[in-house]
């Protein structure tokens, strides 16, 4: 399965200081704290000038075991036209490079670019290799509607 | 994970699902402004294209309907368009407002929303027909429907959203609630 833009984005953020290093070396290279991190991922040719994903983090610091602490993560996904499609935000998470797992006991919020739909929850586990996301507590989704809900017939 | 895909799926799932009945609201004037889904936890599997809400699931629009269950699963097509199936399982309870403003209370073990497109080739110009069904199953018990005018038990109970009609291909029992002073009558339909 093709890795999603978000997957690329998250990996890029976590691995930004190591873009020129392989994964094995990453465990041996001490990370330095970074602030106001930002990066973009572009579409493939022929739309290589269009931003597909913009990601940012206020701060990233290394923890023992090739695990990184990311503050104020924000991932924005764009259409080829440039229209904002989706945004994911987490105040804090930890990212394990080797296992490609991001976790946090804190909140996760994602919403559509037009603001018509949003989901939030507390405590998440994001395994990139399996393309799976768990939100463990207090999941709440809001969808703004037209008038297309179904209605019971008269009995 | 493709966030856009996930968001689209959830939007479609919720708009096709049941939501809450407010018996004080005039049915023909009430317009749902939003749908809210609450659950204990949430799971998205990008490989199998499933979205699962787990534990004390509640889907509501605060106007027309309210669905409660223990698990709500949305099955997505690979292309990311409208979900082919949405399944509510375990202690499924639906309160839905009909056109007359009366509340229909439905209990079942499982409710399945299915979406498909078929081609009607019988006409001169073949037409693509949209099929949207909600099938209620009782399994260990019949599906129960209650409203101010009748009580119905059936297994299964199928609601055709496109045709706005109910089907009960199996055994069905209906009790009509007569007005005050009348004697209740019970009709049994064995098919």
Contacts between the chains, C-beta under 8 A, distances in Angstrom:
chain1	res1	chain2	res2	distance
A	1	B	46	6.9
A	1	B	47	6.2
A	4	B	1	5.1
A	4	B	2	4.3
A	4	B	3	7.8
A	4	B	46	7.1
A	5	B	2	6.7
A	5	B	3	7.9
A	6	B	1	5.1
A	6	B	2	6.7
A	6	B	3	5.3
A	7	B	1	6.3
A	75	B	3	7.4
A	77	B	2	8.0
A	77	B	3	5.4
A	77	B	4	6.0
A	85	B	3	7.4
A	85	B	4	4.5
A	86	B	3	3.8
A	86	B	4	4.8
A	86	B	7	5.5
A	87	B	3	7.8
A	88	B	3	5.8
A	110	B	3	5.8
A	110	B	6	7.7
A	110	B	7	7.1
A	111	B	7	7.5
A	112	B	4	7.5
A	112	B	7	4.6
A	112	B	11	7.5
A	116	B	11	6.9
A	117	B	7	5.2
A	117	B	10	6.2
A	117	B	11	4.9
A	119	B	7	7.9
A	119	B	10	6.6
A	119	B	42	7.4
A	121	B	41	7.7
A	121	B	42	6.0
A	126	B	1	7.6
A	130	B	45	7.7
A	130	B	46	7.5
A	130	B	47	6.5
A	131	B	1	5.6
A	131	B	45	7.2
A	131	B	46	2.8
A	131	B	47	5.7
A	132	B	43	7.2
A	132	B	44	6.5
A	132	B	45	5.3
A	132	B	46	6.5
A	132	B	47	7.6
A	133	B	1	5.9
A	133	B	42	7.7
A	133	B	43	7.3
A	133	B	44	4.5
A	134	B	41	6.9
A	134	B	42	7.0
A	134	B	43	5.4
A	135	B	41	6.1
A	135	B	42	4.0
A	135	B	43	7.8
A	136	B	41	5.2
A	137	B	40	6.8
A	137	B	41	6.6
A	138	B	40	7.8
A	139	B	37	7.6
A	139	B	38	6.8
A	139	B	39	4.7
A	139	B	40	7.0
A	139	B	41	6.1
A	139	B	42	4.2
A	139	B	53	6.6
A	140	B	36	6.9
A	140	B	37	7.4
A	140	B	38	5.4
A	141	B	10	5.9
A	141	B	14	6.9
A	141	B	36	6.6
A	141	B	37	4.0
A	141	B	38	7.7
A	142	B	34	5.8
A	142	B	35	7.6
A	142	B	36	5.2
A	143	B	10	6.9
A	143	B	11	5.3
A	143	B	14	4.7
A	143	B	15	6.8
A	143	B	34	6.1
A	143	B	35	4.6
A	143	B	36	7.5
A	143	B	37	7.7
A	144	B	33	6.9
A	144	B	34	5.0
A	145	B	15	6.2
A	145	B	32	5.2
A	145	B	33	6.5
A	145	B	34	5.8
A	145	B	35	5.9
A	145	B	61	7.1
A	147	B	31	5.6
A	147	B	32	6.9
A	148	B	15	5.6
A	149	B	15	6.5
A	149	B	19	6.1
A	149	B	32	5.0
A	149	B	35	7.4
A	149	B	61	5.9
A	149	B	64	5.7
A	149	B	65	7.2
A	150	B	16	7.4
A	150	B	18	7.4
A	150	B	65	8.0
A	150	B	132	7.9
A	150	B	134	7.8
A	150	B	161	4.9
A	151	B	27	7.6
A	151	B	64	5.9
A	151	B	65	7.8
A	151	B	96	7.1
A	151	B	97	6.8
A	151	B	98	6.4
A	151	B	99	6.5
A	152	B	65	7.7
A	152	B	96	4.3
A	152	B	97	6.9
A	152	B	98	4.1
A	152	B	99	7.9
A	152	B	104	4.9
A	152	B	159	7.6
A	153	B	98	6.4
A	153	B	99	7.5
A	153	B	159	7.5
A	153	B	164	4.9
A	153	B	165	6.2
A	153	B	166	6.1
A	154	B	98	5.1
A	154	B	99	5.5
A	154	B	100	5.4
A	155	B	98	7.0
A	155	B	104	6.5
A	155	B	145	7.0
A	155	B	147	5.8
A	155	B	149	6.8
A	155	B	150	6.0
A	155	B	152	7.2
A	155	B	166	7.3
